[in-house]
Amino acid sequence: MKPRRPARPPYRDPARRRRALTCLNLLVAAACLAAMWLMANLVSRRHYARAFWSLPAAEPLSPRLRALLTARDRAPVRLVALLREGNPLHARTKALFEECAALSEKVSIEFVPPDRDVARAEELERKYRLGEEECLLVAAGGKFRKIPADACWGAETEDAPVRYEGEARLAEALLALAEDAPRTVYFAFGHGEREPDDFDRRNGYSRIAARLRADNLSVASVNLLDARTVPSDCDLLVFAGPEKPLTGFECSLLRRYLNEKGRILFLLDARTETGLEGLLREWGVELADDIVLDPSRTLGGRELYVTAYPDHPIVKPLARLASVFFLPRSVMPTAQKVEGVTVSDLACTSPNGWAERPKSEERAMRFDPESDRKGPVSVAVAVERGPVPGVHVQIRPTRLVVVGDANFASNGGLLAANEDFFLNAVNWLLERKELIGRIPIPDGAAAVVMDAHQLRRLFAVLVIGLPALVFAGGWLFLRSRRH
């Protein structure tokens, strides 16, 4: 009888075991990854950040619209779009409304296609008397504004195609709902000033007047010699480039108006006698007879580009933007300060600029240390006289802005940030802090403004630098092939 062999242990394949462990490891890793993905989505629903990648704006909404939507006393806002899904405005308006709703919890949005949701569209038409046309509806505080769909497209001109301007129309509607009645801006005339109803493409002021009306301001004109007084409903008085000096009677009217907490915007061209020199000196402003030049901040020699601004509410939002002034005059704080009056610079030249005094003989404009004023030279100032120190009473301050150029706000001079500069000055004078900022930029309306130095650098990079780089790369490649 043969002895029995001991039973063999079961066969174990090491490779098979490794494959099983690898599969198990992959399953556990996939389960952990799915759990992490689920947890990240749950957390992101409550804690998230929105980013906007686009040019030219750095934010999806302009500072002006953001301020109107997030104001403390802002009533809940309802935005309704009665647009067909096939309308080119639908996608742009949807993105705009969603950004508004994400910005503030007080904003509710609704999209009603009139061709599909007929019952809801008819209900809104009866309630708000909208008519049958496609439109946007803005309601807040028991009031509403209707924005026709056609108004969201900008007018096509020779220089610019049709652009979407829904954000600007929305900001105008919110502003009209926030203010009970429009304030009145009077443009003085009788001394050759620019007129708000002048549509001349170069010297008229119709474009800036239209912007004021869009900001819920009433625009009117006044002749102080005929009226014999400043109108009682005047919230802001504008002198846009007087060519003849004001009379002593008019200066006395302005002096009394300022002492009664008035607000004035002076736009005074160079080499023009205004008769306001004495009045402005009483408020700490020196108005000189000169022309301000800066070779490092110009392209053709007749304009002055200002890109660096002081810390003042009017110009602080204009960082990295250029304001263009055309042969301005110097507007400087006086050497002796006036008690209780604060004079702040708004726009200055670089240290390379100067204020050119009138010369007896005709010669090229260049700096003369004996007669000219070395830069930096200011071309715009803001003046404010607040309450008396030590008296704790809320008193409306007196404010005025003096700019040494009237062309920068004309129809032909509204370049770069000039419109923002003018509107910010107006809103600061009227104490409308929420409107100080940059106006919404329409799609495709970005423009590049460069001075002579920047243009030379761009020429060096594009015309000399890039071809030289390509030539050097080709030479190195051929040399390496030979070796």
Buried (B, 14 or more C-beta within 10 A) or exposed (E): EEEEEEEEEEEEEEEEEEEEEEEEEEEEEEEEEEEEEEEEEEEEEEEEEEEEEEEEBEBBBBBBBBBBBEBEEBBEBBBBBBBEEEBEBBEBBBEBBBBBBBBBEBBBBEBBBBEEBEEBBEEBBEEBEBEEEBBBBBBBEEEBBBBEBEBBBBEEEEEEEBBBBBBBBBBBBBBBBBEEEBBBBBBBBBBEBBBBEBEEEEBBBBBBBEBBBBBBBBBEBBEBBEBEEBEEEBBBBBBBBBEEBBBEEBBEBBBEBBEEEBBBBBBBBBEBBBBBBEBBBEBBBBBBBBBBBBBBBBBEEEBBBBBBBBEBBBBEBBEEBBBBBBBBBBBBBBEEEBEBBBBBBBBBBBEBBBBBBEEEEEEEBEBEEEEBBEBBBBBBBBBBBEEEEEEEEEEEBBBBBBBBBBBBBBBEBBBBBBBBBBBBBBBBBBEBEBBBBBBBBBBEEEEEBEBBBBEEEEEEEEEEEEEEEEEEEEEEEEEEEEE
